[in-house]
Amino acid sequence: MANRSVESFLTFRRPFSVGKEISSQPAGAYKLVIEEELIEGLSFLAYRRLSTVLEIPAMGIGTAVRQFIDVAPTDLDVALEKDAALVSDEETIHELYSRDSMMARARDFQNSVPD
């Protein structure tokens, strides 16, 4: 069967962990390699995932030692969703407490108070 490797990079903006396989890692860009095999006998191209491997540590962190850890795709999805939620919460908090936002709310409040 024909196999293929698909490489991509994931960016975590906050420290993260993935399932039980990967303990807390620093924020950064991580190389992800997905190995797939061609499903033969179909009238169209289709691939079956064989493995999902995350390279530790993040790209750009100077170290001669690298680990390639097989991770469950669902655990990886959960880690990415948590990271996105944390970033979204931080952006919301920043927006709520930014100077311009606070000034706009103060103006709205002043305009809503009857004379």
Secondary structure, 3 states (H helix, E strand, C coil): CCEEEEEEEEEECCCEEECCCEEEECCEEEEEEEEEEECCCCCCCCEEEEEEEEEECCCCCCCCCCEEEECCHHHHHHHHHHHHHHHHHHHHHHHHHCHHHHHHHHHHHHHHCCC
